[in-house]
């Protein structure tokens, strides 16, 4: 079975990570031939190197920033020449395959929705709805919560929206440093691109309240992005340069997580955050907003969830978690148990079964 995975680009991000993990995992299964198509240009990123390391064939359309009808036609010609059985799109790549979906009825198309539907639909909702109603495109939700939003937003019945939970490499993101033995300054950590939706400045402001309350703690941000200067300004304004550290894009994320005590998130919205799953797999309790699919993996046993946008609740939750080492250890154990069910191999097997069923149905 030939599977073509289509991405807008291979920059750092949760959607790209899942797609590359899917590609690598499927390529190791018998009977699958996997390739990746990027609509954009080739860039030197950790995911580009990951694909090369695992001998995944990656092709590039070469689109510059912005909408390009030329890129849509090039993508259509590429799909025609490759003759895949399955085309699986992620993120904003779907519109560039829509023409192919209209032309080639013998190919099955799938699109994984990496967010709650109304947020992804802000940019291409009308195109997606058209695709799901008039072509061979099937939407895939990444959590039960996200599936509910997909059905409601696009007016689809539940049976039209398969749910495949995101997966992580639990062997890489393993708890190798026993939680009870993690000493030193209380370390709070957050992983994610520095963009508006992640709200790094809010996390910094909430953390500063923890410092003012007298806690010997530090906050570590892993990731980079266009809002980094604003985060740096916020740190200076609050006078906590010796407590907040911006480590940028880091390849040994698992090592950083294994030396931390609390995972912290203030995202405005999420799909099913891989960063939270990876933190849980490294034994971290979680403090977060009830953002999207976060509610499907974090509850009162392994974290504290706060009402979205309620900054005071977030501050109170962080202080409560920081104050109680016994609570943190119990939640650490719960995170480990819960994350064990989200290994990437299970995610890959479910995509393989979904694609096999689609090809079998097509052959009837």
C-alpha positions as CSV (number, residue, x, y, z in Angstrom):
1,X,0.0,0.0,0.0
2,X,1.4,3.4,-1.0
3,X,0.7,6.1,1.5
4,X,1.6,9.8,0.8
5,X,1.7,12.0,3.9
6,X,1.3,15.7,3.0
7,X,2.5,18.6,5.2
8,X,2.7,22.4,4.6
9,X,6.3,22.3,5.9
10,X,8.6,20.4,8.3
11,X,9.1,23.2,10.9
12,X,9.0,22.4,14.6
13,X,5.4,21.7,15.8
14,X,3.2,19.0,17.3
15,X,1.4,18.3,14.0
16,X,4.7,17.9,12.1
17,X,6.0,15.6,14.9
18,X,3.0,13.3,14.8
19,X,3.2,13.1,11.0
20,X,6.8,12.2,11.0
21,X,6.3,9.6,13.7
22,X,3.5,8.2,11.6
23,X,5.7,8.0,8.6
24,X,8.5,6.3,10.4
25,X,6.1,3.9,12.2
26,X,4.2,2.9,9.0
27,X,7.4,2.4,7.0
28,X,8.4,-0.3,9.5
29,X,5.2,-2.2,9.0
30,X,5.1,-4.9,6.3
31,X,3.2,-4.0,3.2
32,X,3.5,-0.2,3.4
33,X,5.4,2.1,1.2
34,X,5.6,5.6,2.7
35,X,6.6,9.0,1.3
36,X,6.2,12.6,2.5
37,X,5.3,15.6,0.4
38,X,6.0,19.1,1.8
39,X,4.1,22.0,0.1
40,X,6.8,24.5,1.1
41,X,10.5,24.6,0.6
42,X,13.1,22.4,2.2
43,X,14.5,23.7,5.5
44,X,17.1,22.4,7.9
45,X,15.0,21.3,10.9
46,X,15.1,18.5,13.4
47,X,12.2,16.9,11.5
48,X,14.0,17.1,8.1
49,X,17.0,15.4,9.8
50,X,14.7,12.8,11.4
51,X,13.2,11.9,8.0
52,X,16.7,11.5,6.5
53,X,17.9,9.4,9.4
54,X,15.0,7.0,8.9
55,X,15.3,6.9,5.1
56,X,11.8,8.5,4.6
57,X,11.5,9.9,1.1
58,X,10.6,13.6,1.2
59,X,9.6,15.7,-1.8
60,X,9.0,19.4,-1.9
61,X,6.7,21.6,-4.0
62,X,8.7,24.7,-3.1
63,X,5.8,27.1,-2.3
64,X,6.7,30.4,-0.7
65,X,4.7,32.0,2.1
66,X,1.1,32.8,1.3
67,X,-1.6,31.1,-0.8
68,X,-0.5,29.6,-4.1
69,X,-2.8,28.2,-6.8
70,X,0.3,27.1,-8.7
71,X,1.3,24.9,-5.7
72,X,-2.2,23.3,-5.8
73,X,-1.7,22.3,-9.4
74,X,1.8,21.1,-8.8
75,X,0.6,19.0,-5.9
76,X,-2.2,17.6,-8.1
77,X,0.4,16.6,-10.7
78,X,2.6,15.1,-8.1
79,X,-0.2,12.9,-6.7
80,X,-1.1,11.8,-10.2
81,X,2.5,10.7,-10.9
82,X,3.0,9.0,-7.5
83,X,-0.4,7.0,-7.7
84,X,-0.8,6.5,-4.0
85,X,-3.5,4.4,-2.5
86,X,-3.9,6.8,0.5
87,X,-3.2,10.5,0.8
88,X,-3.0,11.7,4.4
89,X,-2.9,15.5,5.0
90,X,-2.0,17.4,8.2
91,X,-2.3,21.0,9.2
92,X,-2.8,23.5,6.4
93,X,-1.8,21.1,3.6
94,X,-5.3,19.9,2.9
95,X,-6.4,22.7,0.5
96,X,-3.5,21.9,-1.8
97,X,-4.8,18.3,-2.3
98,X,-8.4,19.2,-2.8
99,X,-8.2,19.3,-6.6
100,X,-6.6,15.9,-6.6
101,X,-9.4,14.6,-4.3
102,X,-12.0,15.8,-6.8
103,X,-10.2,14.3,-9.8
104,X,-8.9,11.0,-8.5
105,X,-11.8,9.0,-7.1
106,X,-9.7,5.8,-6.7
107,X,-7.6,7.4,-4.0
108,X,-8.7,7.7,-0.4
109,X,-7.9,10.9,1.3
110,X,-7.7,11.5,5.1
111,X,-7.1,14.7,7.0
112,X,-6.1,14.8,10.7
113,X,-7.6,17.7,12.5
114,X,-5.0,18.7,15.1
115,X,-7.1,21.2,17.0
116,X,-10.7,21.7,18.0
117,X,-12.7,22.1,14.8
118,X,-13.7,25.7,15.2
119,X,-10.1,26.9,15.6
120,X,-8.8,25.0,12.6
121,X,-11.9,26.0,10.7
122,X,-11.1,29.7,11.2
123,X,-8.7,29.4,8.2
124,X,-10.2,26.7,6.0
125,X,-13.5,25.6,7.4
126,X,-15.5,26.0,4.2
127,X,-13.0,24.1,2.2
128,X,-12.9,21.3,4.7
129,X,-16.6,21.0,4.9
130,X,-16.8,20.8,1.1
131,X,-14.1,18.1,1.1
132,X,-15.9,16.0,3.7
133,X,-19.2,16.3,1.9
134,X,-18.2,16.1,-1.8
135,X,-14.9,14.1,-2.1
136,X,-13.2,11.0,-0.7
137,X,-11.8,13.0,2.3
138,X,-12.4,11.6,5.7
139,X,-11.7,13.8,8.8
140,X,-9.7,12.2,11.7
141,X,-10.0,13.6,15.2
142,X,-7.2,13.2,17.7
143,X,-9.3,12.9,20.8
144,X,-12.9,12.2,21.8
145,X,-13.4,15.9,22.8
146,X,-12.0,17.1,19.5
147,X,-14.3,14.6,17.6
148,X,-17.3,16.2,19.3
149,X,-16.3,19.6,18.0
150,X,-15.7,18.2,14.5
151,X,-19.2,16.6,14.3
152,X,-20.8,19.8,15.6
153,X,-18.8,22.3,13.4
154,X,-19.1,20.4,10.2
155,X,-22.5,18.8,10.8
156,X,-21.2,15.2,10.4
157,X,-22.5,12.1,12.1
158,X,-20.1,10.4,14.7
159,X,-19.6,7.4,12.4
160,X,-18.0,9.7,9.8
161,X,-15.3,10.9,12.2
162,X,-12.8,8.2,13.3
163,X,-10.8,9.0,16.4
164,X,-7.1,8.2,16.7
165,X,-5.4,9.6,19.7
166,X,-2.0,11.1,19.2
167,X,0.9,9.0,20.3
168,X,4.4,9.6,21.6
169,X,7.6,7.6,21.8
170,X,7.3,6.3,25.4
171,X,10.7,4.6,25.1
172,X,12.4,8.0,24.4
173,X,10.2,9.9,26.8
174,X,10.6,7.5,29.7
175,X,10.9,8.4,33.4
176,X,14.6,7.5,33.9
177,X,15.0,9.9,36.9
178,X,12.7,8.7,39.6
179,X,10.4,11.5,40.7
180,X,11.1,11.2,44.4
181,X,14.8,11.6,43.8
182,X,14.6,14.9,41.8
183,X,16.2,17.4,44.1
184,X,17.3,21.0,43.9
185,X,15.3,24.1,43.0
186,X,11.7,23.4,42.2
187,X,11.7,23.3,38.3
188,X,8.6,24.1,36.3
189,X,8.8,23.4,32.6
190,X,6.8,24.2,29.5
191,X,7.4,23.1,25.9
192,X,6.0,24.8,22.8
193,X,6.5,27.3,20.1
194,X,6.4,30.9,21.3
195,X,3.3,32.1,19.6
196,X,0.2,33.8,20.9
197,X,-1.9,30.7,21.5
198,X,0.6,29.3,23.9
199,X,0.6,32.4,26.1
200,X,4.1,32.4,27.4
201,X,3.8,35.9,28.9
202,X,0.8,34.8,31.0
203,X,2.8,31.8,32.3
204,X,5.7,34.1,33.2
205,X,3.4,36.4,35.0
206,X,1.8,33.6,36.9
207,X,5.2,32.1,37.8
208,X,6.3,35.5,39.1
209,X,3.5,35.3,41.7
210,X,4.9,32.0,42.9
211,X,8.3,33.7,43.3
212,X,6.7,36.5,45.2
213,X,5.1,33.9,47.5
214,X,8.6,32.9,48.5
215,X,9.1,29.7,46.6
216,X,12.6,28.8,45.5
217,X,11.6,27.8,41.9
218,X,12.6,28.2,38.3
219,X,10.7,28.2,35.1
220,X,12.2,26.7,31.9
221,X,10.8,27.3,28.5
222,X,11.7,24.9,25.6
223,X,10.9,26.2,22.1
224,X,11.3,29.3,20.1
225,X,9.2,31.6,18.0
226,X,8.2,35.1,16.9
227,X,7.1,36.1,20.3
228,X,10.4,35.4,22.1
229,X,11.3,39.1,22.3
230,X,8.0,39.8,24.1
231,X,8.7,37.0,26.6
232,X,12.2,38.4,27.2
233,X,10.7,41.8,27.9
234,X,8.2,40.4,30.3
235,X,10.9,38.5,32.2
236,X,12.9,41.8,32.5
237,X,9.9,43.8,33.5
238,X,9.1,41.4,36.3
239,X,12.8,41.2,37.5
240,X,13.0,37.5,37.4
241,X,15.9,37.0,34.9
242,X,17.6,34.6,37.4
243,X,14.5,32.5,37.6
244,X,13.2,32.1,34.0
245,X,15.3,30.5,31.3
246,X,14.6,30.3,27.6
247,X,16.4,27.2,26.2
248,X,15.1,27.5,22.7
249,X,14.7,24.5,20.4
250,X,16.2,21.6,22.2
251,X,16.8,18.1,20.9
252,X,17.1,16.5,24.3
253,X,13.7,17.5,25.6
254,X,13.3,14.2,27.5
255,X,16.4,15.0,29.6
256,X,15.0,18.4,30.5
257,X,11.6,16.8,31.5
258,X,13.3,14.2,33.6
259,X,14.9,17.0,35.7
260,X,11.7,19.0,36.2
261,X,8.9,18.8,38.8
262,X,5.8,20.3,37.3
263,X,4.6,20.7,33.7
264,X,2.9,24.0,33.0
265,X,0.6,25.1,30.2
266,X,-1.6,28.1,29.6
267,X,-2.7,27.4,26.0
268,X,-5.8,29.2,24.8
269,X,-6.8,26.1,22.8
270,X,-5.2,22.7,21.9
271,X,-6.0,19.6,20.0
272,X,-4.3,16.7,22.0
273,X,-1.0,18.2,23.1
274,X,2.0,15.9,22.5
275,X,4.1,18.1,24.9
276,X,1.7,17.3,27.8
277,X,1.8,13.5,26.9
278,X,5.6,13.6,26.8
279,X,5.8,15.3,30.1
280,X,3.4,12.8,31.6
281,X,5.5,10.0,30.2
282,X,8.5,11.5,32.0
283,X,6.5,11.4,35.3
284,X,5.4,15.0,35.6
285,X,2.2,16.3,37.2
286,X,0.4,18.9,35.1
287,X,-1.0,22.4,35.7
288,X,-3.0,23.6,32.7
289,X,-6.1,25.2,31.4
290,X,-9.0,23.0,30.2
291,X,-7.9,23.5,26.6
292,X,-9.3,21.1,23.9
293,X,-8.2,17.5,24.2
294,X,-6.1,18.2,27.4
295,X,-9.3,17.2,29.3
296,X,-9.0,13.7,27.8
297,X,-5.6,13.1,29.3
298,X,-5.4,15.2,32.4
299,X,-7.8,15.0,35.4
300,X,-7.7,15.3,39.2
301,X,-5.4,12.3,39.5
302,X,-2.5,13.5,37.5
303,X,-2.9,17.3,37.4
304,X,-4.9,20.4,38.1
305,X,-7.1,21.8,35.3
306,X,-8.2,25.4,35.4
307,X,-11.0,27.3,33.6
308,X,-9.6,28.7,30.4
309,X,-8.5,32.4,30.8
310,X,-8.9,32.3,34.6
311,X,-5.5,33.5,35.5
312,X,-6.1,33.5,39.3
313,X,-7.1,29.8,39.1
314,X,-3.9,29.1,37.3
315,X,-1.9,30.9,39.9
316,X,-3.6,29.2,42.8
317,X,-3.1,25.8,41.1
318,X,0.6,26.4,40.5
319,X,1.0,27.4,44.2
320,X,-0.9,24.4,45.4
321,X,1.2,22.0,43.3
322,X,4.4,23.7,44.4
323,X,3.4,23.5,48.1
324,X,2.6,19.8,48.2
325,X,5.4,17.4,47.4
326,X,3.2,14.4,48.4
327,X,0.5,15.5,46.0
328,X,3.1,15.9,43.2
329,X,4.5,12.4,43.8
330,X,1.0,10.8,43.6
331,X,0.2,12.7,40.5
332,X,3.6,11.7,39.0
333,X,2.6,8.1,39.4
334,X,-0.8,8.7,37.8
335,X,0.8,10.5,34.8
336,X,3.1,7.5,34.2
337,X,0.2,5.0,34.3
338,X,-2.0,7.1,32.0
339,X,0.6,8.0,29.4
340,X,1.5,4.3,28.9
341,X,-1.6,3.9,26.8
342,X,-0.5,6.5,24.3
343,X,2.6,5.0,22.8
344,X,3.1,6.0,19.1
345,X,3.0,2.3,18.0
346,X,-0.7,2.2,19.0
347,X,-1.4,5.3,17.1
348,X,0.4,4.0,14.0
349,X,-1.4,0.6,14.2
350,X,-4.7,2.4,14.2
351,X,-3.8,4.5,11.2
352,X,-2.6,1.4,9.4
353,X,-6.0,-0.3,10.2
354,X,-7.9,2.7,9.0
355,X,-6.0,2.9,5.7
356,X,-6.3,-0.9,5.1
357,X,-10.0,-0.8,5.7
358,X,-10.4,2.1,3.2
359,X,-8.4,0.3,0.5
360,X,-10.4,-2.9,1.1
361,X,-13.7,-1.0,0.9
362,X,-12.5,0.7,-2.4
363,X,-11.7,-2.7,-3.9
364,X,-15.3,-4.0,-3.4
